[in-house]
């Protein structure tokens, strides 16, 4: 028997007495301009059982003044600067929720996010992922959505793609919700992998530990303002080498987790990873002095790209073809033209309208 409660999804009657508690953990460092919006979005979630924990990581701007305006509604942790990862760990330790969302302090959640999660509730899930609407510094939509699903991937597909290519379509950190048991598992896992953000650990480990439940609708806003660690407003060619190193270490971490779950993985998976190959060609051609892959060559990249384009990893056929074409264009184009081509790939705001229309027509973007 199903019942409907105001502001919530239609839920099985047996679940009404034990509605899951949501904990939103917001790490913040010097984002006074945005953190108030992030907190307000968490408080405005239409769910009867929500706690909001804000961790200020030694901000030197007026972030704490903004955060303290919500002192009666949220739990506030003020700590000396220790980095985003420790901020999330400390916030998680104070949480009591069944579901955890780590909300970046420049992003925002939609009011119906928990309603939608509970509508697809599964005890086997290690992660619920949903699309994010891209907004600019002023909060205006850019027209882009991450990820751009043309079909909803199954959990089985996600696990296979991750094990064979090291990739699967996933939103950035704020576009994911995790059950408490999974966060405890990952945060307590012993590994030499170190990264500044919890996303690297949680997004990598999730396919090995449980089911990935995908919601193909925007339930959060991803703000691009020029200071993001994961998004470009202008091309920074020094970042490709760092992203390559991070991707390699992240896949090693996934392999360690997968081994404990008896999940076989391909040791050469990244050779079939189109996103990794895009980073690899951009680094190799734009900044060979920083390129971290010894003895790399145009020929080896071309050969790997052909294999990657034939390997399912969450892209449509037209998307795989377009990425393969882009890689080969970078390989053969003159030096002065390469930077512009790389910008078109990594800085969506610089794409002319005719190109966006063309990519949409061929179902490469939506």
C-alpha positions as CSV (number, residue, x, y, z in Angstrom):
1,X,0.0,0.0,0.0
2,X,1.3,3.5,-0.9
3,X,0.7,6.7,0.9
4,X,1.5,10.3,-0.1
5,X,2.7,12.8,2.4
6,X,2.8,16.6,1.7
7,X,6.0,17.7,0.0
8,X,7.3,14.1,-0.3
9,X,7.3,11.3,-2.9
10,X,4.8,8.5,-2.7
11,X,6.4,6.0,-0.3
12,X,5.6,2.5,0.8
13,X,3.6,2.7,4.0
14,X,6.1,0.6,5.9
15,X,8.7,3.3,5.4
16,X,6.7,6.2,6.7
17,X,7.5,5.5,10.4
18,X,11.3,5.4,9.7
19,X,12.0,8.1,7.1
20,X,15.7,8.3,6.6
21,X,17.6,11.2,8.1
22,X,19.6,13.4,5.8
23,X,22.9,15.0,6.9
24,X,24.2,17.8,4.7
25,X,27.9,18.5,5.4
26,X,29.1,21.8,4.0
27,X,32.9,22.4,4.1
28,X,33.9,26.0,3.5
29,X,37.1,28.0,3.1
30,X,37.0,31.6,2.0
31,X,33.7,31.3,0.1
32,X,31.8,34.0,2.0
33,X,30.2,35.1,-1.3
34,X,28.5,31.8,-1.8
35,X,28.3,29.8,1.5
36,X,25.1,31.5,2.6
37,X,23.3,30.3,-0.5
38,X,24.6,26.8,0.0
39,X,23.3,26.8,3.6
40,X,20.0,28.2,2.7
41,X,19.5,25.6,0.0
42,X,20.2,22.8,2.5
43,X,17.7,24.3,5.0
44,X,15.1,24.6,2.3
45,X,15.1,20.9,1.4
46,X,11.5,19.7,1.6
47,X,12.1,16.9,4.1
48,X,11.1,16.5,7.7
49,X,14.4,15.0,9.0
50,X,17.4,17.1,7.9
51,X,20.5,18.3,9.7
52,X,23.0,20.8,8.3
53,X,26.6,20.8,9.5
54,X,28.8,23.6,8.3
55,X,32.6,23.2,8.7
56,X,34.6,26.5,8.3
57,X,38.2,25.5,7.5
58,X,40.1,28.5,8.9
59,X,38.6,31.1,6.5
60,X,40.3,34.5,6.5
61,X,37.4,36.3,4.8
62,X,34.1,37.0,6.5
63,X,32.7,33.5,6.0
64,X,32.2,32.9,9.7
65,X,30.0,36.0,9.9
66,X,27.8,34.7,7.2
67,X,27.7,31.2,8.7
68,X,26.9,32.5,12.2
69,X,23.7,34.1,10.8
70,X,22.4,30.5,10.6
71,X,23.6,29.6,14.1
72,X,20.1,28.7,15.3
73,X,19.5,26.3,12.4
74,X,22.7,24.5,11.7
75,X,25.6,22.9,13.5
76,X,28.8,25.0,13.1
77,X,32.3,23.6,13.4
78,X,35.2,26.2,13.2
79,X,38.6,24.7,12.8
80,X,42.1,25.7,11.9
81,X,42.8,25.3,8.2
82,X,43.2,21.5,7.5
83,X,41.9,21.1,4.0
84,X,38.6,20.0,2.4
85,X,39.1,16.3,3.2
86,X,39.5,16.8,6.9
87,X,36.6,19.3,6.9
88,X,34.4,16.6,5.5
89,X,35.7,13.9,7.8
90,X,35.1,16.2,10.9
91,X,31.6,17.1,9.6
92,X,30.8,13.5,9.0
93,X,31.9,12.6,12.5
94,X,29.3,15.0,13.9
95,X,26.5,13.8,11.7
96,X,23.7,11.4,12.6
97,X,22.0,10.9,9.2
98,X,21.3,7.8,7.3
99,X,22.2,9.6,4.0
100,X,25.1,12.0,3.7
101,X,25.6,14.8,1.1
102,X,28.9,16.7,1.0
103,X,27.8,20.0,-0.4
104,X,30.5,22.3,-1.7
105,X,30.0,25.8,-0.3
106,X,29.7,27.3,-3.7
107,X,27.0,24.9,-4.9
108,X,23.3,24.5,-3.9
109,X,20.8,21.7,-3.5
110,X,17.2,21.7,-4.9
111,X,14.4,21.4,-2.4
112,X,13.2,18.1,-3.8
113,X,16.5,16.3,-3.6
114,X,15.7,14.0,-0.7
115,X,12.2,13.3,-2.0
116,X,13.7,12.0,-5.3
117,X,16.4,9.9,-3.5
118,X,13.8,8.2,-1.3
119,X,11.6,7.5,-4.3
120,X,14.4,5.2,-5.6
121,X,15.5,3.9,-2.2
122,X,17.6,0.8,-2.2
123,X,19.4,-0.9,0.8
124,X,22.0,-2.1,-1.7
125,X,22.9,1.3,-2.9
126,X,26.3,2.8,-2.2
127,X,25.6,6.0,-4.1
128,X,22.7,8.0,-5.4
129,X,23.8,10.3,-8.2
130,X,21.9,13.1,-9.9
131,X,22.4,15.7,-12.5
132,X,23.7,19.2,-11.7
133,X,22.6,22.4,-13.4
134,X,25.6,24.6,-14.2
135,X,25.3,28.2,-13.0
136,X,27.6,31.2,-13.2
137,X,29.1,33.2,-10.3
138,X,25.8,35.2,-10.1
139,X,23.7,32.1,-9.9
140,X,22.4,32.3,-13.5
141,X,22.0,29.1,-15.5
142,X,24.6,28.7,-18.3
143,X,22.4,26.1,-20.1
144,X,24.7,23.2,-19.3
145,X,23.9,20.2,-17.2
146,X,26.3,17.6,-15.7
147,X,26.5,14.7,-16.5
148,X,24.6,14.7,-19.8
149,X,22.8,11.4,-19.8
150,X,21.2,10.3,-23.0
151,X,20.0,7.1,-21.2
152,X,20.0,6.1,-17.6
153,X,22.9,3.8,-16.8
154,X,22.3,0.6,-14.8
155,X,24.3,-0.2,-11.7
156,X,25.7,-3.2,-13.5
157,X,26.9,-1.1,-16.4
158,X,28.6,1.4,-14.1
159,X,30.4,-1.3,-12.3
160,X,31.6,-2.9,-15.5
161,X,32.7,0.4,-17.0
162,X,34.7,1.3,-13.9
163,X,36.4,-2.1,-13.8
164,X,37.3,-2.1,-17.5
165,X,38.0,1.6,-18.3
166,X,38.3,3.4,-15.0
167,X,35.4,5.7,-15.9
168,X,31.7,6.1,-15.5
169,X,29.4,9.1,-15.9
170,X,29.2,10.8,-12.5
171,X,28.4,14.3,-11.4
172,X,30.9,16.4,-9.3
173,X,30.9,16.0,-5.5
174,X,27.7,17.9,-4.6
175,X,25.7,15.8,-7.1
176,X,25.9,12.6,-5.0
177,X,24.4,11.2,-1.8
178,X,25.8,8.3,0.2
179,X,24.5,6.0,2.8
180,X,26.3,6.3,6.1
181,X,27.7,2.8,6.1
182,X,29.5,3.5,2.8
183,X,31.1,6.7,3.9
184,X,32.3,4.9,7.1
185,X,33.7,2.1,4.9
186,X,35.6,4.5,2.6
187,X,36.9,6.9,5.2
188,X,38.1,4.0,7.3
189,X,39.8,2.2,4.4
190,X,43.6,2.0,4.7
191,X,45.4,3.2,1.6
192,X,48.3,5.4,0.6
193,X,46.1,7.4,-1.7
194,X,45.9,11.0,-0.6
195,X,43.8,13.8,-2.2
196,X,42.4,17.1,-1.0
197,X,38.7,16.3,-1.7
198,X,36.5,13.4,-0.5
199,X,35.0,13.1,-4.1
200,X,38.1,11.2,-5.3
201,X,37.6,8.5,-2.6
202,X,33.9,8.2,-2.7
203,X,33.2,8.4,-6.4
204,X,36.0,5.8,-7.1
205,X,34.9,3.4,-4.4
206,X,31.2,3.4,-4.9
207,X,30.9,1.0,-7.9
208,X,32.9,-1.6,-6.0
209,X,30.9,-1.5,-2.8
210,X,27.3,-1.4,-3.9
211,X,24.7,-0.3,-6.5
212,X,24.9,3.1,-8.2
213,X,21.4,4.6,-8.4
214,X,21.1,7.3,-11.1
215,X,18.5,10.1,-11.2
216,X,18.5,11.7,-14.6
217,X,17.3,15.1,-13.5
218,X,19.0,18.2,-12.0
219,X,18.7,18.2,-8.3
220,X,21.6,20.6,-7.5
221,X,23.4,23.6,-8.9
222,X,27.1,23.6,-9.8
223,X,28.6,27.0,-9.7
224,X,31.4,27.9,-12.1
225,X,33.1,31.1,-11.0
226,X,36.8,30.9,-12.0
227,X,38.2,29.6,-8.6
228,X,36.8,26.1,-8.9
229,X,39.2,23.2,-8.6
230,X,37.3,21.1,-11.1
231,X,36.0,23.6,-13.7
232,X,37.5,26.0,-16.2
233,X,36.5,29.5,-17.0
234,X,39.8,30.0,-18.7
235,X,42.2,27.4,-19.9
236,X,45.0,26.5,-17.5
237,X,47.4,24.1,-19.3
238,X,49.3,23.3,-16.1
239,X,46.3,21.4,-14.7
240,X,46.4,18.6,-17.1
241,X,49.5,16.9,-15.6
242,X,47.9,17.1,-12.1
243,X,44.7,15.7,-13.3
244,X,46.5,12.8,-15.0
245,X,48.4,12.0,-11.8
246,X,45.2,12.2,-9.8
247,X,43.3,9.9,-12.2
248,X,46.0,7.3,-12.1
249,X,46.2,7.3,-8.3
250,X,42.4,7.3,-8.0
251,X,42.1,4.2,-10.2
252,X,44.8,2.5,-8.0
253,X,42.6,3.3,-5.0
254,X,39.5,1.9,-6.7
255,X,41.5,-1.3,-7.5
256,X,42.5,-1.7,-3.8
257,X,38.8,-1.3,-2.8
258,X,37.7,-3.7,-5.5
259,X,40.2,-6.3,-4.4
260,X,38.6,-6.4,-1.0
261,X,35.2,-6.8,-2.6
262,X,36.4,-9.7,-4.9
263,X,35.7,-7.5,-8.0
264,X,38.2,-8.2,-10.9
265,X,39.6,-5.0,-12.5
266,X,41.7,-4.4,-15.6
267,X,45.2,-3.2,-14.8
268,X,45.4,-1.4,-18.2
269,X,41.9,0.1,-17.9
270,X,43.0,3.8,-18.3
271,X,44.3,3.0,-21.8
272,X,40.6,2.6,-22.7
273,X,39.4,5.7,-20.7
274,X,38.4,8.4,-23.1
275,X,38.4,11.2,-20.4
276,X,41.9,10.2,-19.4
277,X,43.0,10.1,-23.0
278,X,41.7,13.6,-23.5
279,X,43.7,14.8,-20.5
280,X,46.7,12.9,-21.8
281,X,46.7,14.4,-25.3
282,X,46.1,17.9,-24.0
283,X,49.0,17.5,-21.5
284,X,51.3,15.9,-24.1
285,X,50.7,18.5,-26.8
286,X,50.3,21.7,-24.8
287,X,52.8,21.1,-21.9
288,X,55.3,18.3,-22.8
289,X,57.6,19.7,-20.2
290,X,55.1,18.8,-17.5
291,X,53.7,15.6,-19.0
292,X,53.9,12.9,-16.3
293,X,53.8,9.8,-18.6
294,X,57.3,8.8,-19.5
295,X,58.0,7.8,-23.1
296,X,54.5,8.8,-24.2
297,X,54.1,9.4,-27.9
298,X,51.5,10.5,-30.4
299,X,51.4,7.0,-31.8
300,X,50.6,5.3,-28.5
301,X,47.9,7.9,-27.7
302,X,46.3,7.3,-31.2
303,X,46.3,3.5,-30.7
304,X,44.9,3.8,-27.2
305,X,42.3,6.3,-28.4
306,X,41.0,3.9,-31.1
307,X,40.6,1.1,-28.5
308,X,38.9,3.5,-26.0
309,X,36.4,4.7,-28.6
310,X,35.3,1.1,-29.0
311,X,34.9,0.5,-25.3
312,X,31.6,1.3,-23.6
313,X,32.0,3.7,-20.6
314,X,28.8,5.6,-20.4
315,X,29.1,7.7,-23.6
316,X,26.8,7.4,-26.6
317,X,28.2,6.3,-29.9
318,X,28.1,9.9,-31.2
319,X,29.9,11.1,-28.0
320,X,32.7,8.5,-28.4
321,X,33.1,9.4,-32.1
322,X,33.3,13.1,-31.3
323,X,35.9,12.6,-28.5
324,X,38.0,10.4,-30.8
325,X,37.8,13.0,-33.6
326,X,38.8,15.7,-31.1
327,X,41.8,13.7,-30.0
328,X,43.0,13.1,-33.6
329,X,42.5,16.8,-34.4
330,X,44.8,17.7,-31.5
331,X,47.3,15.2,-32.8
332,X,47.5,16.5,-36.3
333,X,46.8,20.2,-35.9
334,X,49.5,22.9,-35.9
335,X,50.7,24.2,-32.5
336,X,48.9,27.6,-32.8
337,X,45.6,25.8,-33.4
338,X,45.8,23.2,-30.6
339,X,45.2,25.5,-27.7
340,X,41.9,26.8,-29.3
341,X,40.8,23.2,-29.8
342,X,41.6,22.3,-26.2
343,X,39.7,25.3,-24.9
344,X,36.6,24.3,-26.9
345,X,36.7,20.9,-25.0
346,X,37.5,22.2,-21.5
347,X,36.0,25.6,-21.4
348,X,32.3,25.2,-22.4
349,X,31.6,28.9,-21.9
350,X,33.9,29.7,-24.8
351,X,32.0,27.6,-27.3
352,X,30.2,29.7,-29.9
353,X,26.5,29.2,-30.2
354,X,26.7,27.6,-33.6
355,X,29.0,24.9,-32.2
356,X,26.7,24.3,-29.3
357,X,23.8,23.9,-31.7
358,X,25.8,21.5,-33.9
359,X,26.8,19.4,-30.9
360,X,23.2,19.3,-29.8
361,X,21.9,18.3,-33.2
362,X,24.2,15.3,-33.3
363,X,23.3,14.4,-29.7
364,X,26.8,15.0,-28.4
365,X,25.6,17.4,-25.8
366,X,22.1,18.2,-24.6
